[in-house]
Amino acid sequence: GCFECCIKCLGGIPYASLIATILLYAGVALFCGCGHEALSGTVNILQTYFEMTRSAGDVIDAFTMIDIFKYVIYGVAAAFFVYGILLMVEGFFTTGAIKDLYGDFKITTCGRCVSAWFIMLTYIFMLAWLGVTAFTSLPVYMYFNLWTICRNATVVDGANLCLDLRQYGIVTVGEEKKVCTSSESFIKMCDSNELNMTFHLFIVALAGAGAAVIAMVHYLMVLSANWAYVKDACRMQKYEDIKSKEEQELHDIHSTRSKERLNAYT
């Protein structure tokens, strides 16, 4: 009995939704954790090597935008933790609806509407994660350029290469915040582990955003298949109800005729 119970429980687990949920949590964790640490490393690099300071007052500068991105990361982590649980619960209920099609479980119109709503919401989130992935590739590109300049400065003797933050819109055109290979701060920045660590953290955050996109696509396939299964199961359930009703009517007609024949014979 215990073995049969375990087999029944394992058979009711939505493995496709479980895999998508694990992939989603892994991607969101990588994006949020590594992205947060990479933003903190960026603040230290800007303050230490580019000699940037926070603007006084309510002026929106690069540091304010970084703080906003950090709060967005907190919200993304909390929101998709809850959303992953909701999708997992929906997968359990859908699996139970299909498994217990001929039992007491009834598939309602509300259940189909919830599945359709999850499909639409997951599609919107997939587009949002595509945008996040594209946006996360920007700091990766910037740090790759900086890493390339550091590498070329050690290879080419006498080369005077510079990185100007105005090229990336981090500072206004009137401000001149740049470092060149001939400066001491540039040499210290290239020799420090902070630059290399921040660069790799952004790469891992980009990989996490890509994993979240794959998880959303996986969820779309699972939700679409579940919605189709539930829809077919609902049609089958209606067919069984109509068939049972017709059989009952035929049985009643047959019983009535048998009684009439018995009364006539009597």
Backbone hydrogen bonds, N-H to C=O, Kabsch-Sander energy under -0.5 kcal/mol:
donor,donor_aa,acceptor,acceptor_aa,energy
5,C,1,G,-2.0
6,C,2,C,-2.2
7,I,3,F,-2.3
8,K,4,E,-2.2
9,C,5,C,-2.3
10,L,6,C,-2.6
11,G,7,I,-2.0
12,G,8,K,-1.0
12,G,9,C,-0.5
13,I,10,L,-1.0
15,Y,13,I,-1.5
18,L,14,P,-2.3
19,I,15,Y,-2.5
20,A,16,A,-2.1
21,T,17,S,-2.3
22,I,18,L,-2.4
23,L,19,I,-2.4
24,L,20,A,-2.3
25,Y,21,T,-2.8
26,A,22,I,-2.4
27,G,23,L,-2.4
28,V,24,L,-2.8
29,A,25,Y,-2.4
30,L,26,A,-2.3
31,F,27,G,-2.6
32,C,28,V,-2.9
33,G,29,A,-2.5
34,C,30,L,-1.8
35,G,30,L,-0.6
35,G,31,F,-1.7
36,H,32,C,-2.1
37,E,33,G,-2.0
38,A,34,C,-2.5
39,L,35,G,-2.1
40,S,36,H,-2.0
41,G,37,E,-2.3
42,T,38,A,-2.1
43,V,39,L,-2.0
44,N,40,S,-1.8
45,I,41,G,-2.2
46,L,42,T,-2.6
47,Q,43,V,-2.2
48,T,44,N,-2.5
49,Y,45,I,-2.3
50,F,45,I,-1.2
52,M,46,L,-2.2
61,D,59,V,-0.9
65,M,61,D,-2.0
66,I,62,A,-2.0
67,D,63,F,-2.1
68,I,64,T,-2.1
69,F,65,M,-2.4
70,K,66,I,-1.9
71,Y,67,D,-1.9
72,V,68,I,-2.2
73,I,69,F,-2.1
74,Y,70,K,-1.9
75,G,71,Y,-2.1
76,V,72,V,-2.6
77,A,73,I,-2.4
78,A,74,Y,-2.0
79,A,75,G,-2.7
80,F,76,V,-2.3
81,F,77,A,-1.1
82,V,78,A,-1.7
83,Y,79,A,-2.4
84,G,80,F,-1.9
85,I,81,F,-1.3
86,L,82,V,-2.2
87,L,83,Y,-2.4
88,M,84,G,-1.9
89,V,85,I,-2.5
90,E,86,L,-2.3
91,G,87,L,-2.0
92,F,88,M,-2.0
93,F,89,V,-2.4
94,T,90,E,-2.3
95,T,91,G,-2.4
96,G,92,F,-2.4
97,A,93,F,-2.1
98,I,94,T,-2.0
99,K,95,T,-2.7
100,D,96,G,-2.4
101,L,98,I,-1.1
103,G,100,D,-1.4
108,T,106,K,-0.6
112,R,108,T,-1.3
113,C,109,T,-2.1
114,V,110,C,-2.3
115,S,111,G,-2.0
116,A,112,R,-2.3
117,W,113,C,-2.3
118,F,114,V,-2.3
119,I,115,S,-1.9
120,M,116,A,-2.1
121,L,117,W,-2.5
122,T,118,F,-2.7
123,Y,119,I,-2.0
124,I,120,M,-1.9
125,F,121,L,-2.3
126,M,122,T,-2.2
127,L,123,Y,-1.9
128,A,124,I,-2.2
129,W,125,F,-2.6
130,L,126,M,-1.9
131,G,127,L,-1.9
132,V,128,A,-2.2
133,T,129,W,-2.6
134,A,130,L,-2.2
135,F,131,G,-2.4
136,T,132,V,-2.6
137,S,133,T,-1.3
138,L,135,F,-1.1
140,V,136,T,-1.1
141,Y,137,S,-2.2
142,M,138,L,-2.4
143,Y,139,P,-2.8
144,F,140,V,-1.9
145,N,141,Y,-2.1
146,L,142,M,-2.0
147,W,143,Y,-2.8
148,T,144,F,-2.4
149,I,145,N,-2.2
150,C,146,L,-2.2
151,R,147,W,-2.0
152,N,148,T,-2.8
153,A,149,I,-2.0
154,T,150,C,-1.0
155,V,151,R,-1.0
156,V,152,N,-3.1
157,D,155,V,-0.6
159,A,156,V,-1.0
161,L,159,A,-0.7
163,L,179,V,-2.6
165,L,163,L,-0.5
165,L,177,K,-2.5
167,Q,164,D,-1.5
168,Y,165,L,-1.1
169,G,166,R,-0.7
170,I,165,L,-1.6
171,V,165,L,-0.6
175,E,172,T,-0.8
177,K,175,E,-0.7
178,K,176,E,-0.6
179,V,163,L,-1.7
181,T,161,L,-2.5
183,S,180,C,-1.7
187,I,183,S,-1.2
188,K,184,E,-2.2
189,M,185,S,-2.3
190,C,186,F,-2.3
191,D,187,I,-1.8
192,S,188,K,-1.1
196,N,192,S,-0.7
197,M,193,N,-2.6
198,T,194,E,-2.4
199,F,195,L,-2.2
200,H,196,N,-2.0
201,L,197,M,-2.2
202,F,198,T,-2.0
203,I,199,F,-1.6
204,V,200,H,-2.3
205,A,201,L,-2.3
206,L,202,F,-2.2
207,A,203,I,-2.2
208,G,204,V,-2.4
209,A,205,A,-2.2
210,G,206,L,-2.1
211,A,207,A,-2.2
212,A,208,G,-2.0
213,V,209,A,-1.8
214,I,210,G,-2.2
215,A,211,A,-2.3
216,M,212,A,-2.3
217,V,213,V,-2.2
218,H,214,I,-2.5
219,Y,215,A,-2.7
220,L,216,M,-2.2
221,M,217,V,-2.0
222,V,218,H,-2.4
223,L,219,Y,-3.3
224,S,220,L,-2.4
225,A,221,M,-2.2
226,N,222,V,-2.7
227,W,223,L,-2.6
228,A,224,S,-2.2
229,Y,225,A,-2.5
230,V,226,N,-2.8
231,K,227,W,-2.2
232,D,228,A,-2.5
233,A,229,Y,-2.7
234,C,230,V,-2.3
235,R,231,K,-2.0
236,M,232,D,-2.5
237,Q,233,A,-2.3
238,K,234,C,-2.3
239,Y,235,R,-2.3
240,E,236,M,-2.4
241,D,237,Q,-2.3
242,I,238,K,-2.5
243,K,239,Y,-2.6
244,S,240,E,-2.6
245,K,241,D,-2.2
246,E,242,I,-2.5
247,E,243,K,-2.4
248,Q,244,S,-2.1
249,E,245,K,-2.3
250,L,246,E,-2.6
251,H,247,E,-2.2
252,D,248,Q,-2.4
253,I,249,E,-2.5
254,H,250,L,-2.6
255,S,251,H,-2.4
256,T,252,D,-2.4
257,R,253,I,-2.5
258,S,254,H,-2.0
259,K,255,S,-2.1
260,E,256,T,-2.1
261,R,257,R,-2.4
262,L,258,S,-2.1
263,N,259,K,-2.5
264,A,260,E,-2.3
265,Y,261,R,-2.3
266,T,262,L,-2.2
